[in-house]
Each structure stands twice: as C-alpha cells, then as structure tokens.
Amino acid sequence: MPVHLQAPDDSGMYPGSAVYMIRIRGHLGATLLSAFPAMVSEQQDPVTVLTGRLDRSALYGVLAEIEALGLDLLEVHQLPPEDQPPEPDDSRLP
C-alpha cells in the first residue's frame, strides 16, 4: 500500500498580506518614490519610511527594487496585527 505524505500546512506561516514598514537611508524624491506605488512614504530626516500592505511576493518585489536602485535599506518591520488597518472583508470592521 503506497504511503501518501500529508501536504504541509503553510496557512499560518505566510499570511495573505500584512502591513510592512520599510526604512531607507536618505530623502527619496518623487522619481524614486514612483518605484513604490503600493507604499505610502513619510520623510523622517535623515530617513524615508515606506509603509504599505503587501503580500509575500510584493514584499520581495519592493526589496528587489530597493536593491536595484542602490538604496540603503535600514529596516524591514512587519507591524503587529493590532496596528494594521482591517482588510475590506475583515470581521473587525465596525
């Protein structure tokens, strides 16, 4: 009798999307910021902070873009669920 291995359950390991805060050294102008359309920017001299809801592949895309542009990545931080805005179909909506 063949043995079938159960598929791993990755549902808790990689959530569909999360809000990330990415800190980059320096002031990014409008041209550089246009490379990150899914992110909201904030200048906290001498750092630019990008924040946005990203799934795993979008996060890797943003990080690849930061590397391709030669930007100095300081920090990538996933915000805890209680600090994240609710999804449109989220039961936490009032």
Secondary structure, 3 states (H helix, E strand, C coil): CCCCCCCCCCCCCCCCCEEEEEEEECCCCHHHHCCCCCCEEEEECCEEEEEEEECHHHHHHHHHHHHHCCCCEEEEEECCHHHCCCCCCCCCCC
